Amino acid sequence: MCGRTVCTLTKGGVQQACTYQCPDNSTGLPTWYNGTGDYQPSYNMAPTTTGAVLVAERVYSHLSGEDGTGTGTYSRCLVPMRWGLIPAWHRGPPAEFKLNTTNCRSESLLDKPLFRNPFSQKKRCAFVIDGYYEWKVLDKSKKQAYLIHNPHESKCDSFAASLQSEDATNRKITPMLLAGLYDVNNNNSTERLVSFTTITVASEGRMSDIHCRMPAVLTSEESLKCWLFSDDLNEAMTVIKATDSLEFYTVSSFVNNSRNQSADCVVEWVGNPKETPGSKRKHSAQPVSPASVGCMASWLAKSSKKL
């Protein structure tokens, strides 16, 4: 499953991370459209908050009534969306929709109209994140939190330290694109509600040792284009699958509380996994401050040398 993520990129940084090659070999930069809420960088993003979501521009501009700026075959745009899908037919506040739609199981996607309709209507999307948290059950009373991410390109900085840069071109981190579905609800009396769900699959390889489910990660430009733009539903489903190419490390129980939003969430925790994670270190919840990650990583590196 996937119920907590990290993305420290600014709105401009997300755009940089999602550039793409157009058919004429020019570089495309996805435009931010209006959606629901206002995307903000977060070390600890939880369901019902606003995420950065990549969609096919032609589809979304038609649904939203906005004039699309991109006319190319594979033009895409970014939309701030509520995490947790609220279907177009729901009437009333989001809180009155009682089904948990943070995730959608791939095995039942085509069986449930709640998900089948957006899928067939090409309301497919990619949730843009730096990584996600998962909890491994150690015994009946203890769990160990992990931060899972794409392979890290930097040989000098740790993944946590690299998150301090808000500039996608400098930090050597390849964002994860999680396959999802979205819908647009115009029945809310105050504003249009745009929301999404992430698709999960059975874990494979090393990932299955942490949890039996994982998000469907779009690992290439080809898989992203297939998911967002294909008219062939069977072809689109071929990219919904597990990957064993991700990296991960343990983090402290500080991340368990979604109100904790400081860089402490992503610092590697090296204690005995059989002990209560985070019990030996006190944390203080602070607003997102990426610069503190580099200081913490440097301190950990010096400590390890002494050992």
CORWOFEN-V109411 format. One record per residue. N is the residue number from 0. OMEGA is omega in radians with two decimals (NA if undefined). Layout:
n omega
N OMEGA
N OMEGA
This chain:
n omega
0 3.13
1 -3.08
2 3.11
3 -3.06
4 3.04
5 2.99
6 -3.08
7 3.12
8 2.97
9 3.10
10 3.08
11 3.10
12 3.09
13 3.08
14 3.13
15 -3.09
16 -3.06
17 3.07
18 -3.08
19 -3.14
20 3.11
21 3.12
22 3.13
23 3.11
24 3.02
25 -3.12
26 3.12
27 3.10
28 -3.09
29 3.12
30 3.02
31 3.06
32 3.04
33 3.10
34 3.10
35 3.14
36 -3.12
37 3.14
38 3.05
39 3.06
40 -3.10
41 3.02
42 -3.01
43 -3.07
44 -3.07
45 3.06
46 -3.09
47 3.03
48 -3.01
49 3.14
50 3.07
51 -3.00
52 -3.12
53 -3.10
54 3.02
55 -3.01
56 -3.10
57 -3.14
58 -3.06
59 3.13
60 3.08
61 -3.12
62 -3.05
63 -3.10
64 3.12
65 3.11
66 -3.14
67 3.10
68 -3.12
69 -3.09
70 -3.09
71 -3.12
72 -3.08
73 3.11
74 -3.12
75 3.13
76 3.12
77 -3.11
78 3.01
79 -3.08
80 3.03
81 3.11
82 -3.05
83 -2.96
84 3.00
85 -3.03
86 -3.10
87 -3.07
88 -3.12
89 3.07
90 -3.11
91 -3.14
92 3.11
93 -3.10
94 3.14
95 3.07
96 -2.90
97 3.14
98 3.07
99 -3.09
100 3.04
101 3.13
102 3.07
103 3.13
104 -3.10
105 -3.08
106 -3.10
107 -3.09
108 -3.08
109 -3.11
110 -3.04
111 3.13
112 3.12
113 -3.14
114 -3.09
115 -3.10
116 3.08
117 3.14
118 -3.09
119 3.14
120 3.13
121 3.02
122 -3.13
123 -3.02
124 3.07
125 3.13
126 -3.06
127 -3.13
128 2.99
129 -3.13
130 3.11
131 3.14
132 3.04
133 -3.10
134 3.08
135 3.12
136 3.11
137 3.00
138 -3.02
139 -3.05
140 -3.05
141 3.05
142 3.08
143 3.13
144 3.08
145 2.95
146 -3.05
147 -3.03
148 3.05
149 3.08
150 -3.05
151 -3.02
152 -3.06
153 3.10
154 -3.08
155 -3.08
156 3.01
157 3.10
158 -3.14
159 3.14
160 -3.13
161 -3.14
162 -3.13
163 3.13
164 3.11
165 -3.12
166 -3.05
167 -3.08
168 -3.04
169 -2.92
170 3.03
171 3.10
172 3.05
173 -3.13
174 3.05
175 3.07
176 -3.10
177 3.13
178 -3.13
179 3.08
180 3.10
181 3.08
182 -3.14
183 -3.11
184 3.14
185 -3.10
186 3.11
187 -3.04
188 -3.06
189 -3.11
190 3.07
191 -3.13
192 3.10
193 -3.03
194 -3.07
195 3.03
196 3.07
197 -3.09
198 3.13
199 3.13
200 3.06
201 -3.13
202 3.08
203 3.05
204 -3.08
205 -3.09
206 -3.12
207 3.09
208 3.13
209 -3.11
210 -3.10
211 3.11
212 3.08
213 3.09
214 3.05
215 -3.08
216 3.07
217 -2.91
218 -3.12
219 3.07
220 3.14
221 -3.14
222 3.10
223 3.14
224 3.12
225 -3.08
226 -3.07
227 -2.90
228 -3.02
229 3.04
230 -3.13
231 -3.06
232 3.12
233 3.11
234 3.14
235 -3.10
236 -3.11
237 -3.13
238 3.12
239 -3.06
240 -3.13
241 3.02
242 3.13
243 -3.07
244 -3.08
245 3.06
246 -3.11
247 3.03
248 -3.09
249 3.04
250 -3.03
251 3.13
252 3.06
253 -3.09
254 -3.09
255 3.14
256 -3.06
257 3.07
258 3.08
259 -2.99
260 -3.12
261 3.14
262 3.08
263 -3.12
264 -2.98
265 -3.13
266 -3.12
267 3.11
268 -2.98
269 3.14
270 3.06
271 -3.09
272 3.12
273 3.05
274 3.10
275 -3.09
276 3.06
277 -3.05
278 -3.08
279 -3.12
280 3.11
281 -3.14
282 3.01
283 -3.11
284 3.14
285 3.04
286 -3.14
287 3.11
288 -3.03
289 -3.07
290 -3.10
291 -3.13
292 -3.12
293 3.12
294 -3.13
295 -3.14
296 3.12
297 3.13
298 3.13
299 -3.13
300 3.14
301 3.14
302 -3.11
303 3.11
304 3.12
305 3.11
306 NA
